[in-house]
Amino acid sequence: MSMLRRRDFNRLAAVSAGAGAATLAAPALVRAQGSKLKVGVLLPRSGALAFIGQSCQRGADISPPLLKEMYGVDVELMNADIESNVDVARSRAEKLIDEGAQLLMGAFDSGPTAAIAQVAEQRKVPLVVNIAAAPQITEQGFKFTFRNFPTAGELIRNGLALTRDVFQATNTAPRSAVFMHVNDTFGTSMAKGIAAILPTLTYLPFKVVETISYDREARDLSVEVAKAKATNADFILLVSRLNDAVLLVRELVKQRWSPQAILSPGSPGMYEAQFYKALGNKYSDYCISNVPWYNPNAALTKRVDAQFHKQFPQEKLMFHALNVGFTFEAMMIAADAYKRAGSTNGQALADALRQTQITEHVMIGGPITFDAKGQNTRIASACIQNRNGQPMVVLPKEAAQIAPVYPVPGWQQRA
């Protein structure tokens, strides 16, 4: 992704909000006659990624009534749990197509998403990727896969640029970092990207003094944390999932190591609702995630928020922002393409998807479009810091809800 400059962030937010209000009132949103699109929703609602998969599922669940209002099409969800497993994902995708799914959506995790993309290509049924960053998903020449999420390289470039901005905003210049990462498909892609990109970024003041990988389903990170602590690095650069992020923080507290920060250059985990619930404000606060984020000022975001509250009154959208936002957008992309195609034929849908041009959306960035590889290259990131038990935008400055804190208070200095 070409990096969106900080000055562009607020402009894009304003354009998105204004365009949303105009588009929602436009005559083009008249109801189509007798329209119905069957979408196979493939998400990890059980297994190691269950909490995040369930969060994404909420984005699919709120979509049908909104898409009916916006595009005049009826969307039927055909839900399948991929169980955080590549083989299950592949077989469930086949099964959904056999049962009549006309388009697939998913699957959060890069490994299963890559497997589903192969099925989509073989069966000529389009796949709209909600979240998955491994570059190979859109690097294999597939004609039926469309990804509305940054690649690992894009996440890293945006995330590291925001890391520089954190240091500049706080007048700090840490000299060392220990890089810790989960060793699944996503984590490995991110690790390779960081190893390739970080040495070329002369504007960053720190060097990685140690790289430590661990299993996604690890139940004990005591050895890894002890190894990281022994480096005496200024901060932890982390690529994680949810469960391991919780485990890591608990082990840091247990071993009484308070690095200057735990900072993610573009991974999930530390802004998830379950992260706050598992650790409480004391230990979840101050973690930093540089990730794509929703635009709370956009007209469509406000409608999504209202529908989310209606269907999940005990939840707050801010704790599901990335998961719900990108999943809803994937469903919206599908509905938009279907309305323009006027057909459920796989090739017709793919052709329409290739011509996507959506200016009204939820996530920060430019218009939703796809390049020749099926990749949206216009998605921006924001710096999110946990404060008082909730994710807050701290950078770019124009969109900030609160100023960033670095270095962060040690575990024992917190209330």
N, C-alpha and C positions, 0 to 999 in steps of 0.2 A: 504494500500500500504506500502510495506517496504520502508522506507525513503531512498532516493538517497542522498548520501553524497555529500558535495560540490565538493570534488575532482573528483567525478564521472561526474559532470555536464558537464565540458568542454570536458572530454573524450567522453562522449556520443554525444556531439555536433560534435566533429571531426569525430567520427565514422559514424554518420548520414550523414554528408556532403560527406565523402569519399565513403561510400556505395552507396549513391544516384547517384554519378557520374558513378560508375561502373555498377550499376543495370540498369540505364537508357540506357546504351549502349549495354546491354547484348542481345544476340539472343533470350532469352526467351520472349522478349516483341514483338514477332511477332503477327500479326493480326489473331484473330480467325475468322473462316468463318461463316458469317451469324449470329453473336451473337447479342442478344438484351435482356437487363434486364430492366424491368419496376419497378421503385422505387417510392413508395409513400412517398413523402416528407411532413412531418407534422411539421409545425412551427407556432409560435404565431405572425403572421404578422399584427395583429390588437389587440386592447385591451391594457392592462397595460404593456405588454412586447413587444409592437409592434416594437420599434426601434431595440431591440436586435434580435427579430425574423427576421426582414428584413436583419439585418447584417448576421445572419446565412444563410439566403436564398441565399445570394451572394456566399457562399461557395458551395452550391448545384449547383447554376447556372454556375459556372466556371468548374464544374467537367466533363461533358460529353466529351469535346474535349481533355482534358488531359488524361482521362481514355481510350479514343480511342487510343491515342498514346502509353500509357503505357501497356495496356492489350489487345488491339485489340477488345474490346467489345463496342457495342453501348449501351448507357444508356439513357433511356427515363424517364424524370422527370414527375411525376404525383403530382402536387403541391396542397396542401390543407392548408388553414388558420385555425388553431385551436382556434383562437380568445382569447388566454390566458385563456381558460376555459376547465375544466376537462370533462364535459359532451359533449361539442363540439368535443374535441379531440377523445373521444371514438367513437362517431358517424361518424366522418370523417374517422377514421381508417377503420371502417366497410365498409364505402362507397367506399374507395379506393380499398379495397380487392375485393369487388363486381365488381368493374370496371376493374379489371385485374392486380392490383399491385401484384408483385411477392415477394417483400421485402419492409419493411417499414423502414424509417429513421427519427429520431427526438428525442425529441421534445423540447429541451432546458429546459423546466420547469418540475420539478420533479413530481408534481401532475398529469398533463396530460400524462407524460411519463409512469407513473405507470399504468394509465388507458389503454394506448395503449399497454403496455406489456401484460395485461390481454387479450386483443383482439387478439394479436399476438399468444399467447399460445392457445387460444380456436380455432383459425382458422388455426393454424400450418403454419403461415407465419412469417419468421424471422424478428426481429426488431433489427436494429443497432442503439444504442443510441449515439447521437453526444455529448450532454451535458445534464446532470441531475445527481445530487449527492446523493439524498435520498438513504440510504443503502438498504431499502426494495426492490428496483427495482431488485436487483440481490440476494435477500435473500429469495425468495419464491419458489425456486426449479424450476423456469421456464427453459424450454429447448430451447426456441426460442428467447431469449433476450440476446444480447451481448452489453456490455457497454465499450466504449473506453473513459472513463472519470473517475476521481477518485470519490470514495464515500466521503460523508461528513467527515467521520473520517479520511480518508487519506488526504483530503484537510486541515483539522485542524492540524494534526500532522506536515505536511510539512509547513503549514503557520505559526504555532507557533515556529517551529525551526528557520525559517527565521526571525521571529520577534526578537528572541534572537540574531541572527546574526546582525540585524540592530543596536541593542543596543551596541553590542560589537564593531562594526565598528565605531560607533560614540562616544564611551566611555561614555555612559549614562546608567542610571539605574532607570527608572521611577518606582514609588512605587505603583501607583494606576491606574486603568482603569475603565471606565464605558462602559458596554457592551450593545450596541443597535442592535436590529435585527428585520427584517421584519418577520411577523408571518405566512407566507405561509408554504407550505410543506418543501421547501428547507430551509428556515430560521429556522423553528422549529427543523429540523434534525440537523442543524449546532449548534443551541443553546444547544440541548441535548448533542451533542458531546463535545462541549466546557465545559459544566458543568461536564462531566465525565472525560475528559482528562486533562484539565488545572490544577486541584489540584495535579495531579501526576507528573507534570513537575517542578522539583525543580530547574532547571536551569534558570527559568524566575524570574525576580526581582519583578514583580508587582502582585497585587491581584485585582480581580474584586470587586468593592465596591457597584455596583448597576447594575441590569439587567433591561433593558427597551425594551419592544416589541411594535410594531406598525403595523397597517394595511398596506398591500402592496399598496392599492389604496388610501391611506390617501392624503388629500389635504392640511393639516395643521399639522405641527409637532411642533408648538410653545410650547405646554404643555410638550411634551417629551423632547425637548431641554432644557427647563427651569428646568426640573427635573434633567437632566444630568448635567447641569451647576451647580446646587446646590450641587452636590457631590464634586465639586472642584477636580475631578479626573485629573491626569496628561494627559491622552490621551483617545481617543474614540476607542474602539475595535468595528468594524462595520461589520455586515452581512447585505447586502442590495441588491436591484435591481438598475435599472438605475434611474427611476423617483424619487424614494424616496431619493436616494443619492443626487440628485440635490436639492431637497426640503430641505434636512437636512443642506447642506452647506449654502444655502440662509438664513435659520433660524439662524444658528450659527453667520453669519455676522450681521444679524439684531439684535440679542441679544448681540452682541459684546463679544462673548466668543471665545477665541483663544486657544484651547487645544494644547498640544505639538505636536500632530499629529492626523490625522484620519487614522486608519490602519485597513485594512481588512485581516483576516487570510485565505481568500479563497472564496470571493464572487464577482459577477459581479458588474457593475455600474460605478466605478470610472475611468476605462480605456476605456470606450466606446466613440465613436466619438461624440455622442450627449451630453455627459457630458462636453466636452470641448466647444462645440458650445453654450450650455446653460449658462455656467458660465464664459467663457473667461479664459485667462491664469491666471489672478490675483487670481481667486478663485478656479480654478480647479487644479492649481499647488500644488505640494508637497504631495498630497494624496498618500497613499501607499497601494498597493494590492499585496498580496502574492498568486500568482495563477499559474496554468499551463500556459506555454507560448510557442510561436513558436521559432524555431531555425533559425535565419536569415541567418546563414551560410550554411545550408543544400542545396544540389543541388535541391532537390524537392521543397523546399520553394521558391527558385529563379524562378522556373518554374511556381509555383502557383502565385507568385507575378507578373510575366509577363502576365499571363492570366488574372489575376484580373485587372491589369492596362488596358489591351486591352478591357475588357468588361465594366469596370467602371473607365474611364479615369479621372474623377473628384475626385476619392477617393484614399486613401492611405491604403495599407494593414495593416500597423501598428495599425490603429485605429479599425481594425476588426480582429486582430490577433488571439485571442482565438476563436471567433465565427466562422470565416472562416476556421481557421486551423482544428478545431475538426470536423466541418461539412464536409469539404473536405475529411478528413481522414475516416469518416464514409462511405462516398461514395466510397472511395478507397477500404476499407475493403469489401464492398459489391461486387465491381467489381472483386476483387481478388478471393473471394470465388466463385463467379459465374464462373469465368474462370476455376478454379480447379474442380468445381462440374460438369461442362458441362451440367447443367440442371437447369430449373427454379422450379423444385419440391421443396417444402418447406423443407422437411426432408433432401433432398440432400444438399440444401444450408446451413441448420443448421449444418449438419455434417462437411461441408467444413469450415464454420465459426469457428467451434470448433478447427480446425487444423491450424488456421491462424498463420503465422510466417512472419511478414513484418519488414524488417530491415531498409528499406528506408521510412522515414516519415517526417512530418512537425514539429510536436510538440516535445519538449525536453523529453527525456526518453529513456528507453530501447526498444527492439523490441516489436511490437504490437502482443501480444498473449492473449489468454483468458483462465482463470482457469475453474474448473469444474462448477462454478456458472455463467460463462459467463462474468467475470470481468477482465479487463486489470489492473494488479497491478503494472505496470512498468512506471507510468507517474510521472514526476518530476514537481516541482514548481520553480518559480523564483520570486524575489522581484522586483516589478515594482513601480517606483515612477514617478509621473507626473512632467515633467520639461519642461519649455518653451512651454507648450501647446501640449506635446506629451508624450506617455508612454516610459520610459527608464528603461532598466535593470540596477539595482544597486547592486544586489547580486544574485548568489554568485560572489565573487570577480573576479574569473577567466573569467567570462562571462560579467562582468559589462561594461556598456557604460559610466557610470558616477558614482561618489561616492554618497552614500546616505546622506541626510540631516535630522538630528533629534537633537533637536527639530526644528520645522519648523517656519518660520517667521509668526508673527501674521498678521491678515487681514489688519490692518492699516499700517503695516511696508512694505507692498508690493507695487511695482510700479504700 
